[in-house]
Amino acid sequence: MLRVDNVRDEAALEAVRDALDRLDVDYRFARAEPEEDRFPQTAYFFYVPDAAADVVEDAMRDLSEEHGFDAATL
């Protein structure tokens, strides 16, 4: 699972989705807290395979610097 904290707007959320698509990671959006249409939010993504964790973390680190969120694989 990928957790992305402090997603400030829809553009930041779309950047996460775009990065996962570019990495060809099979994922699906799991949920958002507090709500999917409110920001800032914490977004959760299920993704497979686990072997992609390091690549996903590297990509999220770069995006975190640009968009100000905190991402971690769980």
C-alpha positions as CSV (number, residue, x, y, z in Angstrom):
1,M,0.0,0.0,0.0
2,L,1.1,3.5,-0.7
3,R,0.1,6.3,1.7
4,V,0.4,9.9,0.6
5,D,0.0,12.4,3.5
6,N,-0.8,16.1,3.1
7,V,-2.1,16.1,-0.5
8,R,-3.0,19.7,-0.9
9,D,-5.0,19.7,-4.1
10,E,-6.3,17.7,-7.0
11,A,-3.2,18.5,-9.1
12,A,-0.9,16.9,-6.5
13,L,-3.2,13.8,-6.4
14,E,-3.1,13.6,-10.2
15,A,0.7,13.8,-10.1
16,V,0.8,10.7,-7.9
17,R,-1.5,8.9,-10.3
18,D,0.5,10.0,-13.3
19,A,3.8,8.8,-11.7
20,L,2.3,5.4,-10.9
21,D,1.1,5.1,-14.5
22,R,4.5,6.0,-15.9
23,L,6.1,3.3,-13.7
24,D,3.5,0.9,-15.1
25,V,2.5,-0.1,-11.6
26,D,-0.9,-1.9,-11.3
27,Y,-2.7,0.2,-8.7
28,R,-6.1,1.3,-7.5
29,F,-7.2,4.2,-5.4
30,A,-8.2,2.8,-2.0
31,R,-9.5,5.7,0.0
32,A,-8.9,9.2,1.3
33,E,-9.1,10.8,4.7
34,P,-11.0,12.9,5.7
35,E,-12.9,12.7,2.5
36,E,-12.0,12.2,-1.2
37,D,-13.2,15.6,-2.3
38,R,-11.6,17.6,0.6
39,F,-8.0,18.9,0.8
40,P,-5.6,18.5,2.4
41,Q,-6.1,14.8,2.6
42,T,-4.3,11.5,3.1
43,A,-4.7,9.3,0.1
44,Y,-4.2,5.5,0.1
45,F,-3.4,3.4,-3.0
46,F,-3.3,-0.3,-3.2
47,Y,-0.7,-1.4,-5.7
48,V,1.0,-4.6,-6.9
49,P,3.7,-6.1,-7.1
50,D,5.6,-5.6,-3.9
51,A,8.8,-5.7,-5.9
52,A,7.9,-2.1,-7.2
53,A,8.1,-0.6,-3.6
54,D,11.6,0.8,-4.1
55,V,10.9,2.3,-7.5
56,V,7.6,3.8,-6.2
57,E,9.3,5.3,-3.1
58,D,12.0,6.9,-5.3
59,A,9.4,8.5,-7.6
60,M,7.3,9.7,-4.6
61,R,10.4,11.2,-3.0
62,D,10.9,13.4,-6.1
63,L,7.2,14.4,-6.2
64,S,7.2,15.1,-2.4
65,E,9.8,17.8,-2.9
66,E,7.7,19.4,-5.7
67,H,4.2,19.1,-4.1
68,G,5.0,19.2,-0.4
69,F,3.4,15.9,0.6
70,D,4.8,12.9,2.5
71,A,4.6,9.5,0.8
72,A,5.5,6.1,2.2
73,T,5.0,2.5,1.2
74,L,3.4,0.4,3.9
